[in-house]
């Protein structure tokens, strides 16, 4: 931005300066509104993430506990042979969703196959529950990873927007306002000097 010494104190410069000040104030308001909306989105995402994280941890704990019970109820080599070749195929599709001007990732997990492809007569019911719990936990974990990435992106955008708001609010707008006051004051003084000069000229003409 040009310094006060570089700006000529005339009405054209004053109009240009006031236009810049108007744009800066409008930009500040838009960025402030954007920052507020981003913070709201961040708080909502954080709340969802905490709930989802708890559900994921609970699902894993429950699944592992059921696996431990199932393992105690059947020979370990039998459980290992069942788990060694799981008849499942997992694929994750990446897409994006919009949060204001941000694109955040969205993961869609697809599990194909029959996770219960074993002999029910020789396995305890806890094994069925354990596999179902772990399948649900994996799906939740995939959703959780996308949610955490979204939080990082939104938090980064909040910080970037906050810096821009601060630059406008505490640096650019105050500087422009000070220059505007300086130009107005110098124009006022110049106008007063001009009026005084005209009065002296009139007085001289009247005397002659």
C-alpha positions in Angstrom: 0.0 0.0 0.0 1.3 3.5 -0.9 2.5 5.6 2.0 1.0 8.9 3.0 3.8 10.8 1.3 3.1 9.0 -2.0 -0.6 9.8 -2.0 -1.5 13.3 -3.3 -4.0 15.0 -1.1 -6.7 15.7 -3.8 -10.3 14.8 -4.1 -9.6 12.2 -6.8 -7.3 10.3 -4.5 -9.8 10.7 -1.7 -12.5 9.1 -3.8 -10.2 6.2 -4.8 -9.2 5.7 -1.1 -12.8 5.7 0.1 -13.7 3.1 -2.6 -10.8 0.9 -1.4 -12.0 1.3 2.2 -15.5 0.3 1.2 -14.2 -2.8 -0.5 -12.0 -3.6 2.5 -14.9 -3.3 4.9 -17.1 -5.4 2.7 -14.4 -8.1 2.4 -13.9 -8.0 6.1 -17.6 -8.7 6.7 -17.7 -11.5 4.2 -14.6 -13.1 5.7 -15.9 -12.7 9.2 -19.2 -14.4 8.2 -17.2 -17.2 6.5 -15.1 -17.6 9.7 -18.2 -17.9 11.9 -19.8 -20.5 9.6 -16.5 -22.5 9.4 -16.3 -22.5 13.2 -19.9 -23.8 13.4 -19.1 -26.5 10.9 -15.9 -27.4 12.9 -17.9 -27.7 16.1 -20.5 -29.9 14.5 -17.8 -32.1 12.9 -15.9 -32.4 16.2 -19.1 -33.4 18.0 -19.8 -36.1 15.3 -16.2 -37.3 15.4 -16.3 -37.7 19.2 -19.5 -39.7 19.0 -18.2 -41.8 16.1 -14.9 -42.4 17.8 -16.6 -43.7 20.9 -18.8 -46.0 18.9 -15.8 -47.3 17.0 -13.8 -48.0 20.1 -16.8 -49.6 21.8 -17.3 -51.8 18.7 -13.7 -52.9 18.6 -13.6 -53.6 22.4 -16.8 -55.6 22.2 -15.6 -57.5 19.1 -12.2 -58.4 20.7 -13.9 -59.4 23.9 -16.2 -61.8 22.0 -13.3 -63.2 20.1 -11.5 -63.9 23.4 -14.6 -65.7 24.6 -15.0 -67.7 21.4 -11.3 -68.6 21.5 -11.7 -69.9 25.0 -14.6 -72.1 23.9 -12.9 -73.7 20.9 -9.4 -75.0 20.0 -7.1 -72.1 19.0 -6.0 -73.9 15.8 -9.6 -74.1 14.8 -10.2 -70.4 15.2 -6.9 -69.6 13.4 -7.9 -71.8 10.4 -11.3 -70.0 10.2 -9.7 -66.6 10.3 -6.7 -67.5 8.1 -8.6 -67.3 4.8 -11.5 -64.8 5.3 -14.0 -65.0 2.3 -14.3 -61.2 2.2 -13.4 -58.6 -0.3 -13.2 -55.0 0.9 -13.2 -51.9 -1.3 -13.2 -48.2 -0.4 -14.5 -45.6 -2.8 -13.2 -42.0 -2.3 -15.5 -39.1 -3.1 -15.8 -35.5 -1.9 -18.4 -33.4 -0.2 -18.6 -29.6 -0.1 -18.3 -27.6 3.1 -18.5 -23.9 2.1 -15.6 -23.5 -0.3 -13.8 -26.7 0.9 -13.9 -30.1 -0.6 -13.5 -32.7 2.1 -13.1 -36.5 1.6 -15.9 -39.0 1.9 -15.1 -42.8 2.1 -17.7 -45.4 1.1 -16.6 -48.8 2.3 -18.0 -51.9 0.6 -17.5 -55.4 2.1 -18.5 -58.3 -0.2 -18.7 -61.9 0.7 -20.1 -64.0 3.5 -18.2 -63.4 6.8 -20.0 -66.5 8.3 -18.6 -69.0 5.8 -17.8 -71.7 8.4 -19.5 -74.5 10.1 -22.0 -73.2 12.7 -22.2 -76.6 14.4 -18.6 -76.6 15.4 -18.3 -72.9 16.4 -19.7 -71.0 19.3 -22.3 -68.2 18.8 -19.9 -65.7 20.3 -17.8 -66.0 17.2 -20.7 -64.9 15.0 -21.3 -61.9 17.2 -17.6 -61.1 17.3 -17.3 -61.1 13.5 -20.4 -58.9 13.1 -19.0 -56.4 15.7 -15.6 -56.2 13.9 -17.3 -55.7 10.5 -19.3 -52.8 12.0 -16.2 -51.4 13.7 -14.2 -51.5 10.4 -17.0 -49.6 8.6 -17.2 -47.0 11.4 -13.4 -46.6 11.4 -13.4 -45.8 7.7 -16.0 -43.2 8.3 -14.1 -41.9 11.3 -10.9 -41.4 9.2 -12.8 -39.3 6.7 -14.3 -37.2 9.5 -10.9 -36.6 11.1 -9.5 -35.4 7.7 -12.5 -33.1 7.3 -11.8 -31.6 10.7 -8.1 -30.9 9.8 -9.1 -29.2 6.6 -11.8 -27.1 8.1 -9.5 -26.1 11.1 -6.8 -25.1 8.6 -9.3 -23.0 6.7 -10.5 -21.4 9.9 -6.9 -20.4 10.8 -6.3 -19.0 7.3 -9.5 -17.0 7.3 -8.8 -15.7 10.8 -5.4 -14.4 9.7 -7.0 -12.6 6.7 -9.7 -11.1 9.0 -7.0 -9.8 11.4 -5.0 -8.3 8.6 -8.0 -6.4 7.4 -9.3 -5.5 10.8 -6.1 -4.4 12.5 -3.8 -3.3 9.7 -5.3 -2.4 6.3 -8.6 -0.8 7.4 -7.0 1.3 10.2 -4.2 2.4 7.8 -6.7 3.4 5.1 -8.8 5.3 7.7 -5.8 7.2 8.9 -4.8 8.2 5.4 -8.4 9.2 4.7 -8.4 11.5 7.8 -5.0 12.9 6.7 -6.2 13.7 3.2 -9.5 15.3 4.5 -7.5 17.4 7.0 -5.0 18.6 4.3 -7.9 19.3 1.9 -9.7 21.3 4.6 -6.5 23.3 5.4 -5.9 23.9 1.7 -9.5 25.1 1.3 -9.2 27.4 4.3 -6.0 28.9 2.9 -7.6 29.4 -0.5 -10.6 31.2 1.1 -8.2 33.4 3.1 -6.3 34.2 0.0 -9.4 35.1 -1.9 -10.5 37.4 0.9 -7.1 39.2 0.9 -7.4 39.6 -2.9 -10.9 41.1 -2.5 -9.6 43.4 0.2 -6.7 44.6 -2.0 -9.1 45.1 -5.0 -11.5 47.1 -2.7 -8.7 49.3 -1.5 -7.7 50.2 -5.0 
